[in-house]
Structure formats: C-alpha cells, structure tokens
Amino acid sequence: MKFFEDIAVGERHELGSRTFTAEAIKAFARRYDPQAFHLDEEAAARSPFGALCASGWHTASAWMGLMVRYQRRADDERRARGEPVAELGPSPGFRDLKWLKPVYAGDTVSYAMEVVDKRPSGSRPNWGLITIRNTGVNQKGEPVISFDSVAFVERRERAA
C-alpha cells in the first residue's frame, strides 16, 4: 500500500475481472444466499430476473478477492523496487451499496476502484482515512455494482 501522503484523490485502479458461471452462482447461493433465482434455472426463469443470476453478495465477494490480490501484487512490486510499503488498516465500513443490474450466468464483471476522498484521522494520528468508490461493469459496459468503502492507511509522517 502507498502511504497516505502518496495517495491522490482521483487515483483509479483496475482490479481484474470475474466470470460468473452457473456452477459458481449455485455453489455460492447454496452456502450464503439460497434463494430460488440463484439456485435453479426454472425458478429463475419465473422470477423478475428471468434467468439464473448471481447473488449481489457474490458480486461483492468477488470484488473483495480481486482487491486483496491487487493490493498484494502492488505491495510485492513496491518491495521489489526497494520501496517501503505502508500498512493498510481496518475498514470502518462502507456505504451506498447498489446492485444496479443482475449478473447472469456467463457474465464477466470487471472491477475498479477510485479514490474519491482522503483525510487525516482525528482519533488515530498515525493514520489517514481514504474513501474509495468501487465499481463493477459487465461485458457490455453496464454498471452492475457500486459502493463506497473507507479504510485506514498508515501515514509516512508519524505523530510523536
């Protein structure tokens, strides 16, 4: 992770993509969101979605995996260049989660994140807070998920 001082509002990073297969949709749904339109093609055809679709939580979970792997790769590249790596702290939460369109079996969602705000932490002087807008678009370029997350990031200039 870059240090708080080195992060710029407007920075955008492509995290990667995930294809949602029928098998993966059903496996996730059986475990975490067992609603008929995530589990059975015939039931899904009769639903407002019209076809088997992924749980919104599945699309959010895919983002999380891609984001963590992206951060690890970026940190490994920094270390390989001999650069220091800042610690990414906990997240106090997210807001404005929107599932904008269904993600159907066979859809590929590409995820990105953009820094939309940053501020020093008032309660933890060695940390800053960044707000990131996270998005996912399907293979047609249609937005399917959007939410803002907040995370603590280590400051280079540590308080005494």
C-alpha positions, 0 to 999 in steps of 0.5 A: 500500500502507498502511504497516505501522503502518496495517495491522490484523490482521483487515483483509479485502479483496475482490479481484474475481472470475474466470470460468473458461471452457473456452477459458481452462482449455485455453489455460492447461493447454496452456502450464503444466499439460497434463494430460488433465482440463484439456485435453479434455472426454472425458478429463475426463469419465473422470477423478475430476473428471468434467468439464473443470476448471481447473488449481489453478495457474490458480486461483492465477494468477488470484488473483495478477492480481486482487491486483496490480490491487487493490493498484494501484487502492488505491495510485492512490486513496491518491495521489489523496487526497494520501496517501503510499503505502508500498512493498510488498516481496518475498514470502518465500513462502507456505504451506498451499496447498489446492485444496479443490474443482475449478473447472469450466468456467463457474465464477466464483471470487471472491477475498479476502484477510485479514490474519491476522498482522503483525510487525516484521522482525528482519533488515530494520528498515525493514520489517514482515512481514504474513501474509495468508490468501487465499481463493477461493469459487465461485458457490455459496459453496464454498471452492475455494482457500486459502493463506497468503502473507507479504510485506514492507511498508515501515514509516512509522517508519524505523530510523536 
